[in-house]
Structure formats: structure tokens, C-alpha cells
Amino acid sequence: MDQSVEEMSRRALAEVGKVIVGKQEEVKMILASLLAGGHVLLEGVPGVAKTTMAKALADSLDLSFQRIQFTPDLLPSDIVGTYIYNQKSADFDLKQGPIFGNVILADEINRASPKTQSALLEAMQERQVTIEGSTMKLPLPFMVLATQNPIEFEGTYPLPEAQVDRFLMRLEIGYPTRAESLEMLRRMHSDTPPQVQRVVDEKGLKAMMKAVSQVNVSDPVQQYIADLVEATRQHQSVRLGCSPRAVLALQSASSAVALIEKRDYVIPDDVKRVSTHTLAHRVILKQEAVLDGVTKGAVVDDVLKSVKAP
């Protein structure tokens, strides 16, 4: 199965590459999060193709895609749905919200009120929603891709730590290089716009996700993962280190990356590769550290240097 996962992943990345120039590592991390059953927080300035990237990946995997534009007046019912009275049947019919999809793009999630943001909590963690007392399962696979603009804070509501902790990874989507910008300009003159083709069906994708749990993680690697998370709690610049959820996230993300790289076992380099994406957003810095210019990424770098890999 690992060979099949590697092949399908390579083909999916190639399809996304038809419409996205560069960003292969970021797309690979999003795919790894999907296979691990996790969610991703995307941070980047406007115009760096976050929406296009998410939709292209969903199309390549034959998944339904829903986009929710978060605004201050967005209500929880706008996300999960509500019951509407049907005059013909004299009964209430359920109108499902956009949360009932496979890949959900929560665009500018920090613009919505905390009440609306919390509507995602049950969906992200429990894979279900409750509408007026009725609990309904969400389709599988299910992944939330939430975007934030890191430079715009006016009129926004920062995500609470409990919400941030539910994201398996946080990815920074930066500007393209000069060479990538030139390639984008060249593609503009193409007569036929590229079409993303499906590379795997629902049954195959679920088999890929199941294979993640069967990846071998040796005792030394598990100890390494536990040591890394423990080291974040002991760091001098950290007020609150990574939660127990981080241990599970780090192992599942490493397992998914190992499969994508055609291995059925995790090596320390897999753990290092996903550590910053998986741990940094779970760290809460001391105020004096923030004033001194210490970043969460720098804390994870320190931890990786201080903890000896097996």
C-alpha cells in the first residue's frame, strides 16, 4: 500500500502543479494532513493562491469543495445549516450548510465572531454537527483549510488557543520566487487553461488514509517525538508548551509524510520535517520573549537542536 500512496500522491501533486506554480512542499503538507485526518491553518497575504491550491487538490482527489467567506455578520447556522418550514409538506426540511463537504475552505476565519468560529469546533474534532438538537455525521474524508491574513488585524477576532490547537498543521504561504513569477506570466498566454484531472477515487483515498495508521513508528522515534513536545514545555521563552494533542499530531503527520515518501516506517527526518508546521502554533510565548522578538518558529528550531535524534 505504501507504493500506491506514493504513486497517488505524486500524481496528485502533478495535477495541482498544473494550476499552481511552486509551493510543492506546502501542497505535500496539506495532502499529508488530509491523509492523517487533520486540518490546516494557512497564513499568507492576499493573492498567493491559497484558495486555488485547496480547490485544485480537492479536484485531483475527487473530493467535494466548499468555500465559506467568514465575515463579522456570519452566523453559525450559515455554516452548519438550519431547518426551514416547507409549506407544501407542512413540515420542517433540513437545509444543509456548506460544512457538509469533504474539503472546507474557511476563508479569513479570524474575521468572524467567536460564536461563529466555535461552530467549527465540533465539526473539526468530532466530525459531526448538531442542528437544533439533531446530530449529523459529516462526510469522510473531511478537512478544514482555514486562512488568515497575518498583516491585517483591524476588525478581526484572533482564534482562541483551543481552536488553534485543533489544527494539525499551520503553514505559511509566501510569495513566489522571481523564476516562479516568470512562469506564471508565461502560462497566462496559454490558449487552453489547464484542467485538473482526478487521480484517485473515494475508495482509494480511504485506503490511503487507513494506511497511515499502519505505518511503523519504532520506540526510539516515539521517544524522540515525546522528548520534542516535552522540550517545548521546558523552553525558557515559553509560557505554555505543546498540548498532549501535539504528540499525536506529530506522529500522525510524520507517518503520512513517510507514506508519501514511499516508506512504511517513520525516520527522525520525517519528524523534523513536520515539527515546525505541527508544533509552532501550539506554543504560547512569555510576554517578555515576544518583546525581545522571539518567534514560535525559533523556539521549535531551538528544541530540534537541543533534543538528540535517535
Solvent accessible surface area in square Angstrom, and as a share of the most:
residue,aa,sasa,rsa
1,M,114,0.51
2,D,40,0.21
3,Q,112,0.50
4,S,46,0.30
5,V,0,0.00
6,E,36,0.16
7,E,67,0.30
8,M,29,0.13
9,S,1,0.00
10,R,134,0.49
11,R,97,0.35
12,A,0,0.00
13,L,24,0.12
14,A,62,0.48
15,E,22,0.10
16,V,2,0.01
17,G,23,0.22
18,K,75,0.32
19,V,48,0.28
20,I,9,0.05
21,V,22,0.12
22,G,25,0.24
23,K,28,0.12
24,Q,123,0.55
25,E,71,0.32
26,E,39,0.17
27,V,3,0.02
28,K,39,0.16
29,M,0,0.00
30,I,0,0.00
31,L,0,0.00
32,A,0,0.00
33,S,0,0.00
34,L,2,0.01
35,L,2,0.01
36,A,27,0.21
37,G,24,0.23
38,G,8,0.08
39,H,5,0.02
40,V,0,0.00
41,L,4,0.02
42,L,0,0.00
43,E,25,0.11
44,G,6,0.06
45,V,26,0.15
46,P,96,0.60
47,G,83,0.80
48,V,10,0.06
49,A,40,0.31
50,K,23,0.10
51,T,47,0.27
52,T,62,0.36
53,M,1,0.00
54,A,2,0.01
55,K,96,0.41
56,A,4,0.03
57,L,5,0.03
58,A,1,0.01
59,D,52,0.27
60,S,0,0.00
61,L,1,0.01
62,D,70,0.37
63,L,13,0.06
64,S,54,0.35
65,F,42,0.18
66,Q,67,0.30
67,R,116,0.42
68,I,8,0.04
69,Q,62,0.28
70,F,0,0.00
71,T,47,0.28
72,P,84,0.53
73,D,114,0.59
74,L,26,0.13
75,L,106,0.53
76,P,33,0.21
77,S,47,0.30
78,D,68,0.35
79,I,0,0.00
80,V,19,0.11
81,G,6,0.06
82,T,45,0.26
83,Y,66,0.25
84,I,87,0.44
85,Y,111,0.42
86,N,50,0.26
87,Q,157,0.70
88,K,199,0.84
89,S,67,0.43
90,A,72,0.56
91,D,80,0.42
92,F,119,0.50
93,D,64,0.33
94,L,57,0.29
95,K,128,0.54
96,Q,101,0.45
97,G,12,0.11
98,P,36,0.23
99,I,0,0.00
100,F,33,0.14
101,G,1,0.01
102,N,21,0.11
103,V,4,0.02
104,I,0,0.00
105,L,0,0.00
106,A,0,0.00
107,D,16,0.08
108,E,47,0.21
109,I,0,0.00
110,N,12,0.06
111,R,52,0.19
112,A,0,0.00
113,S,29,0.19
114,P,78,0.49
115,K,149,0.63
116,T,1,0.01
117,Q,2,0.01
118,S,52,0.33
119,A,20,0.15
120,L,0,0.00
121,L,48,0.24
122,E,59,0.26
123,A,0,0.00
124,M,2,0.01
125,Q,78,0.35
126,E,95,0.43
127,R,54,0.20
128,Q,40,0.18
129,V,2,0.01
130,T,61,0.36
131,I,6,0.03
132,E,131,0.59
133,G,69,0.66
134,S,44,0.29
135,T,76,0.44
136,M,37,0.17
137,K,151,0.64
138,L,10,0.05
139,P,50,0.31
140,L,97,0.48
141,P,2,0.01
142,F,4,0.02
143,M,1,0.00
144,V,0,0.00
145,L,1,0.00
146,A,0,0.00
147,T,1,0.01
148,Q,26,0.12
149,N,14,0.07
150,P,52,0.33
151,I,122,0.62
152,E,69,0.31
153,F,146,0.61
154,E,156,0.70
155,G,52,0.50
156,T,23,0.13
157,Y,86,0.33
158,P,113,0.71
159,L,16,0.08
160,P,67,0.42
161,E,84,0.38
162,A,59,0.46
163,Q,2,0.01
164,V,19,0.11
165,D,20,0.10
166,R,55,0.20
167,F,0,0.00
168,L,14,0.07
169,M,0,0.00
170,R,56,0.21
171,L,1,0.01
172,E,113,0.51
173,I,4,0.02
174,G,39,0.38
175,Y,164,0.63
176,P,42,0.27
177,T,80,0.46
178,R,191,0.70
179,A,71,0.55
180,E,41,0.18
181,S,42,0.27
182,L,63,0.31
183,E,57,0.25
184,M,94,0.42
185,L,101,0.50
186,R,152,0.55
187,R,90,0.33
188,M,148,0.66
189,H,155,0.69
190,S,60,0.39
191,D,140,0.73
192,T,106,0.62
193,P,96,0.60
194,P,65,0.41
195,Q,119,0.53
196,V,34,0.19
197,Q,97,0.43
198,R,142,0.52
199,V,14,0.08
200,V,12,0.07
201,D,64,0.33
202,E,92,0.41
203,K,168,0.71
204,G,22,0.21
205,L,0,0.00
206,K,89,0.38
207,A,37,0.29
208,M,3,0.01
209,M,43,0.19
210,K,136,0.58
211,A,6,0.05
212,V,12,0.07
213,S,97,0.63
214,Q,119,0.53
215,V,12,0.07
216,N,92,0.47
217,V,20,0.12
218,S,44,0.28
219,D,93,0.48
220,P,70,0.44
221,V,7,0.04
222,Q,75,0.33
223,Q,115,0.51
224,Y,4,0.01
225,I,3,0.01
226,A,48,0.37
227,D,74,0.38
228,L,0,0.00
229,V,1,0.00
230,E,73,0.33
231,A,20,0.15
232,T,0,0.00
233,R,94,0.34
234,Q,128,0.57
235,H,33,0.15
236,Q,152,0.67
237,S,12,0.08
238,V,9,0.05
239,R,159,0.58
240,L,104,0.52
241,G,13,0.12
242,C,2,0.01
243,S,33,0.21
244,P,102,0.64
245,R,75,0.27
246,A,0,0.00
247,V,48,0.27
248,L,130,0.65
249,A,6,0.05
250,L,0,0.00
251,Q,60,0.27
252,S,32,0.20
253,A,0,0.00
254,S,0,0.00
255,S,5,0.03
256,A,0,0.00
257,V,0,0.00
258,A,0,0.00
259,L,3,0.02
260,I,9,0.04
261,E,61,0.27
262,K,105,0.44
263,R,44,0.16
264,D,76,0.39
265,Y,99,0.38
266,V,7,0.04
267,I,54,0.27
268,P,30,0.19
269,D,87,0.45
270,D,4,0.02
271,V,0,0.00
272,K,82,0.35
273,R,76,0.28
274,V,0,0.00
275,S,0,0.00
276,T,53,0.31
277,H,45,0.20
278,T,0,0.00
279,L,1,0.00
280,A,3,0.02
281,H,5,0.02
282,R,15,0.06
283,V,0,0.00
284,I,24,0.12
285,L,19,0.09
286,K,69,0.29
287,Q,118,0.52
288,E,103,0.46
289,A,7,0.05
290,V,75,0.43
291,L,138,0.69
292,D,116,0.60
293,G,57,0.55
294,V,47,0.27
295,T,79,0.46
296,K,71,0.30
297,G,25,0.24
298,A,42,0.33
299,V,0,0.00
300,V,0,0.00
301,D,66,0.34
302,D,64,0.33
303,V,2,0.01
304,L,37,0.18
305,K,170,0.72
306,S,86,0.55
307,V,23,0.13
308,K,184,0.78
309,A,30,0.23
310,P,85,0.53
